[in-house]
Amino acid sequence: MNLTDWIGFTGVTILLLAYLLNLINKIHSDSIAYAALNVLGGAVACVASIRLHYIPFIILETAWTLVSAFALKNAFRNSSN
């Protein structure tokens, strides 16, 4: 595996970890942890997609990261109330 593969593997692993933790009720989909894992995983996977020059996944991972960043902002706002 080359560097791009490792970057992509890391990003996808983080995304799947968030999903698994949510499924087994360790974190909730409206939590800071869930949103943060999705932001991080999406951004890392996006870097791999950019390195591959694969536009469909660049769009997908960019959207995933931005939507998750919005959710993270809301999770922080809700936790301070």
Rosetta blueprint (number, residue, H / E / L):
1 M L
2 N L
3 L H
4 T H
5 D H
6 W H
7 I H
8 G H
9 F H
10 T H
11 G H
12 V H
13 T H
14 I H
15 L H
16 L H
17 L H
18 A H
19 Y H
20 L H
21 L H
22 N H
23 L H
24 I L
25 N L
26 K L
27 I L
28 H L
29 S L
30 D L
31 S L
32 I H
33 A H
34 Y H
35 A H
36 A H
37 L H
38 N H
39 V H
40 L H
41 G H
42 G H
43 A H
44 V H
45 A H
46 C H
47 V H
48 A H
49 S H
50 I H
51 R H
52 L H
53 H L
54 Y L
55 I H
56 P H
57 F H
58 I H
59 I H
60 L H
61 E H
62 T H
63 A H
64 W H
65 T H
66 L H
67 V H
68 S H
69 A H
70 F H
71 A H
72 L H
73 K H
74 N H
75 A H
76 F H
77 R H
78 N H
79 S H
80 S L
81 N L
